[in-house]
Amino acid sequence: MAPKSRAQAGAGSRKGKTARRAVRPKSGSGVPILPIVVGSILAVLAIAMVVWIIYLGRPQPSTTPAVAGIPCDHLEHTQVHYHAALQIIYNGVVTDLPGGAGIQTDSSGSVTCYYWLHVHQQYPNVIHIESPATDTFTLGQFFSVWNQWSVANGQGSRRLDSTHVASFTVQSGQKIVTYIDHNDGKGPQVYSGDPSAIVLQNHEVITVEITPPEVTTPPNINWGTAPYTGL
């Protein structure tokens, strides 16, 4: 066999060197793992922090006992929020609801909890209905809350029954007359049923009067004027 030519020998030599110089794949040349792990941990921590903040901010039940199925929560609710008014008339004079009824405070005056039915000082005779549920509430339930709050604050009982309206006792020759104004343009209408069963509705005005003397047209509450504007 004829010996290889110089050209053939050179080609073979270059081929061998090329084979030896072939680039080997680098290990770990894929997607970097460490940044993904760190990012995932940070994302989980961020989600956990958001959940914790939401949990801390939600209304929490207090140790104050529930009354008539209505608890007292640390914060006011906004899921259900509307307003009804209550006027109590005795001897022809409106006796205002106490500001703060249904709002429990500690010895320093700081609020510890809000019952779902309560009264704010700046809105005379207005019951604030603030709850997390769509339940309906009655005037009797408000009186139960008011009574518990009043007794707890040393102000005596506040009842609503056939012989009592708040702190007043119905005497011989007197009677209870109840009016409801549904804010429908008809004005106050006499209600002949049990006043404690009246369902609280938005912008409803309830007047409970011990007569005589009889006030045939209870005072009106205008929801469009101060201090009721915006309620």
C-alpha positions in Angstrom: 0.0 0.0 0.0 1.3 3.4 -1.0 2.4 5.6 1.9 0.1 8.6 2.8 0.7 11.9 1.1 1.7 14.9 3.1 -1.7 16.4 2.5 -3.5 13.3 3.8 -1.2 13.2 6.8 -1.8 16.9 7.6 -5.6 16.5 7.2 -5.5 13.6 9.6 -3.5 15.5 12.1 -5.8 18.5 12.0 -8.8 16.2 12.4 -7.4 14.7 15.5 -6.6 18.1 17.0 -10.1 19.3 16.2 -11.6 16.3 17.9 -9.4 16.9 21.0 -10.5 20.6 21.0 -14.3 19.8 21.0 -16.1 22.0 23.5 -17.5 20.0 26.4 -20.8 21.1 27.9 -20.4 22.9 31.2 -22.1 21.4 34.2 -24.8 23.6 35.8 -25.3 25.6 32.7 -29.2 25.5 33.1 -31.5 27.9 35.0 -29.8 29.1 38.3 -31.5 27.4 41.3 -30.5 29.7 44.1 -32.3 32.9 43.0 -35.5 30.8 42.4 -35.4 29.3 45.9 -34.7 32.7 47.5 -37.5 34.4 45.5 -40.0 31.7 46.4 -39.2 32.0 50.1 -39.6 35.8 50.0 -42.9 35.4 48.2 -44.2 33.0 50.8 -43.1 35.3 53.6 -44.8 38.3 51.9 -48.1 36.4 51.5 -47.9 35.3 55.2 -47.3 38.9 56.3 -50.3 40.1 54.3 -52.5 37.4 55.8 -51.3 38.2 59.3 -52.0 41.9 58.8 -55.5 41.2 57.5 -56.1 38.9 60.5 -55.0 41.5 63.0 -57.2 44.1 61.3 -60.4 42.1 61.3 -62.9 42.7 64.1 -62.2 40.3 66.9 -64.7 39.2 69.5 -64.1 40.5 73.0 -64.6 38.9 76.4 -67.7 41.1 76.9 -70.7 38.7 76.8 -73.1 38.6 73.8 -76.6 40.0 74.5 -79.7 38.7 72.6 -77.4 37.0 70.1 -75.4 40.2 69.5 -71.7 40.1 70.3 -69.5 43.0 71.2 -66.5 43.2 68.8 -63.2 45.1 69.1 -63.9 47.0 65.9 -67.0 48.3 64.1 -68.2 46.3 61.1 -68.8 47.7 57.7 -70.3 44.8 55.8 -73.8 45.7 57.0 -74.2 49.3 58.1 -77.5 51.3 58.3 -79.3 53.5 60.7 -82.7 53.7 62.4 -83.9 56.3 64.9 -85.7 55.8 68.3 -87.5 58.6 70.1 -88.8 58.0 73.6 -91.4 60.5 74.8 -92.5 60.9 78.4 -94.7 63.8 79.6 -94.6 65.2 76.1 -90.8 65.5 76.1 -88.3 63.5 74.1 -85.8 61.7 76.2 -82.6 61.2 74.2 -80.8 58.0 74.0 -77.4 58.1 75.9 -74.5 58.6 73.6 -72.2 55.6 73.8 -75.0 53.1 74.5 -73.7 49.7 73.3 -70.1 50.9 73.2 -68.1 49.4 76.0 -65.2 51.3 77.5 -62.5 50.6 80.1 -61.7 52.7 83.2 -59.7 55.2 81.1 -62.5 55.7 78.7 -60.9 53.8 75.8 -63.3 51.7 73.7 -63.0 48.0 74.3 -65.8 46.8 72.1 -68.8 47.7 70.0 -72.1 45.8 70.1 -73.6 45.5 66.6 -76.3 47.8 67.7 -75.0 51.0 69.3 -75.4 54.8 69.6 -72.8 57.5 68.9 -72.9 60.7 70.8 -72.8 62.9 67.7 -76.0 61.4 66.2 -78.8 61.9 68.8 -81.3 59.1 69.0 -79.8 57.1 66.1 -79.2 53.4 66.4 -76.2 52.3 64.3 -76.7 48.8 63.0 -73.2 47.5 62.1 -72.8 43.8 61.7 -70.9 41.2 59.5 -74.1 39.4 58.7 -77.3 40.1 56.8 -79.5 39.2 59.8 -82.4 41.5 60.7 -82.5 43.1 64.2 -85.4 44.2 66.3 -86.0 47.1 68.7 -86.2 44.5 71.5 -82.6 43.4 70.8 -81.5 47.0 70.9 -83.1 47.4 74.3 -81.4 44.2 75.5 -78.0 45.7 74.5 -78.9 49.0 76.0 -79.9 47.4 79.2 -76.7 45.3 79.5 -74.6 48.4 78.8 -76.6 50.6 81.2 -76.4 48.1 84.1 -72.6 47.5 83.4 -72.0 51.3 83.6 -74.1 51.8 86.8 -77.0 53.6 85.1 -79.7 51.1 86.0 -81.9 48.9 83.9 -83.5 50.0 80.6 -86.4 47.8 79.7 -89.1 47.6 77.0 -92.2 45.7 78.0 -95.9 46.3 78.7 -95.1 48.3 81.9 -91.6 49.8 81.1 -90.1 52.0 78.5 -86.4 52.5 79.2 -86.2 53.9 82.8 -89.9 54.9 82.8 -92.6 52.8 84.5 -96.1 53.0 83.0 -98.4 54.2 85.8 -102.2 53.6 86.3 -104.1 55.5 83.7 -101.2 55.6 81.3 -100.5 53.6 78.2 -97.8 53.0 75.6 -98.4 54.3 72.0 -95.9 53.5 69.3 -95.4 55.2 65.9 -93.3 54.1 62.9 -92.2 56.4 60.2 -90.8 54.4 57.3 -89.5 57.5 55.5 -91.9 56.7 52.7 -93.7 60.1 52.7 -96.6 58.8 54.8 -95.3 60.2 58.0 -95.6 58.5 61.5 -98.2 55.7 61.6 -99.5 54.1 64.7 -98.2 50.6 65.3 -100.5 48.3 67.3 -98.2 45.4 67.8 -95.5 44.6 70.3 -92.9 47.4 69.9 -90.0 45.0 70.9 -90.8 43.0 67.7 -90.3 46.0 65.4 -87.6 45.2 62.8 -85.0 48.0 62.5 -84.8 49.3 59.0 -82.7 52.0 57.3 -83.9 55.6 58.0 -86.9 54.3 60.0 -88.0 56.5 62.9 -89.6 54.7 65.8 -91.4 56.7 68.5 -92.4 55.0 71.8 -94.6 57.3 73.9 -96.1 57.0 77.3 -99.4 58.8 77.3 -101.1 61.0 78.5 -100.5 63.6 77.4 -100.7 62.3 73.9 -98.4 63.7 71.2 -100.5 63.0 68.1 -97.6 63.9 65.7 -94.2 62.8 66.9 -91.2 65.0 66.1 -89.7 64.4 62.7 -86.1 63.4 62.0 -84.8 64.8 58.7 -82.1 62.5 57.5 -80.9 65.0 54.9 -80.0 67.7 57.4 -77.3 68.0 60.1 -76.3 66.2 62.2 -77.8 63.3 60.2 -76.4 64.2 56.8 -74.5 61.2 55.3 -76.1 58.5 57.5 
